[in-house]
Every structure is written in structure tokens, then in C-alpha cells.
Amino acid sequence: MENFGDRVKAERIARGWSQGELGRRVGASTSTISDIENNPTRVTTKLVALARALRVTAEWLETGKEPKARAVDLQTAYIVAEDIHDLADKLLSKGPEAIGELMKIIAESSINRQK
């Protein structure tokens, strides 16, 4: 991919997100996301937040240098939630890979407890 904005746009589209949705996830306006995607010389303080939301490394997002994928470590991750419904919403926002990994951990824990 050509530049930072192209990489942001491609990853956003791959997740099926609008510019508004990505902006909501990183704390930026839709116009900011549009500007990032369409201005190849645009500098942003949202690099790390964008990389986290898009589940890629900040270096790849900024430069195109591999590795692209950010390792997900659910063993050290935590989520603050007000109740079980809030927790479910927050887990769903993490994406299908994180939910699948969580389900795997729960299943393994359940099997280990039965032994």
C-alpha cells in the first residue's frame, strides 16, 4: 500500500467500518478520519489508537514495514465493565478473533476443572 492513509482506509474497509465507526473507536471525528485517509502527508496523534482499533502494529500502519499483525495477549488484557451486559458489549467490540480466543480459554478452563 502506498501510504499511511491508504493503510488506514484498507484496514477500516476490511472490518466493514465506516469512517464514523473508526472515529468513534479512536476518539476522533469522521472528518479527521477522512482527512487521515485522503491526505498522504497528514500527521496524527491518533497513530497508536488507530493501530489498536485496527489490530495492527503502529509501525506497520505508519511505515508499511512488517510485521503487520499485532499480537493479542488476552492473558494480560482487562476490561472494566459496569455489568455483564456492558462486558458483553465491550467484548463484542474487540472483534471476532478476541471473542474466539476468549471462548477457547473458557472451554479449556472448563475442561481442566472437570479433571
N, C-alpha and C positions, 0 to 999 in steps of 0.2 A: 504494500500500500504506500501511497505517495507521502503522506504527511500525517501529523497528529490528528487533525480534524477528520481526515479520511478514516483513520483507525477508530476514532470515537464513533463516527457515524456507522461504520460497518458493524461494530460490536453492538451498538444500540439496536440496529435493524435486525441483527441475528437473534436478539432476545425478544423482538416484537414490540419494542417500546417506542412510544412517541418521544419527541424532544421534551415535552412536558413531563412525562413519566421519569425520564432520566434526570431532568432538572429537579424533580421532587426528591429523588433518591440521593442527590448530591447537595441539595440546598442551593440551587441556582434557578434562575428564571428560564423560561422557554427561549427567550431572546438571547440569553447568554449561551445556551447550548447551541442554538442556531449559529451564533457568531463563531463559536469554537469550531463547529463543523465546516463552516464556509470561509473562514479566514485562515489561510495556511500559516500566517505569521503571528497568529493570536497567541498570547501568553496567558496562562490562567493559574490562579492559586488553588484551583479545584482539581489539580492533577491527581493527587492521592485519593481524593473522594471519588473521582471518576474511575480510577483503576479499581478501587474496592467494589464499587457498584457493578462494574462490568466484569469483575472477577478475572482481571489480567494484571500483569505487573506494571507498575508505573513506568519502569524503564522501557518496556516494550511499547506502551502507549505513547510515550514521548519520542522515542527514537526508532522504534521498529526492530530493535535488537532482541533476539531470543534470550531467555525463554519468555513465551507469551503468557502461559497459564500461571496463575497464582495458586500456590498450594493452599488447600483448605485444611485447617487443623481444628476439627471440632472438639478435640480433647481439651484445648485451652480456650475455646470460644465460650462466651457467655452472652445471655440476652436478659435484659431486665424487662419484666412484664408485670402488668397490674393483676391479671388473672389468666386463666387457661385460654380464654378466647383471644386475649391480647397476645399471648405467647404463640398461639396458632397463626395469627395474622403475621407476626414478626418472622416466624419460621418460613411461612409461605413466601415472604418477600425475599428470602435468601436464595430461592431458586430450587429447581428440582434436584440438582446434584447434592446440595446440602441436605435436603429432606431425605433423599435416598441413603446418604451416609448415616444420618441420624437413625433412620429405620433399621439399618444394618446393625448399628451399635446397640439399639434396644433389643433386637432379636437375639444377638449374641449374648447380651447380659441375661436375658430371659432363659436361654438355654443353659448358661453357666450356673444359674441359680437352681435349676432343676436337677443338676448333677449331684 
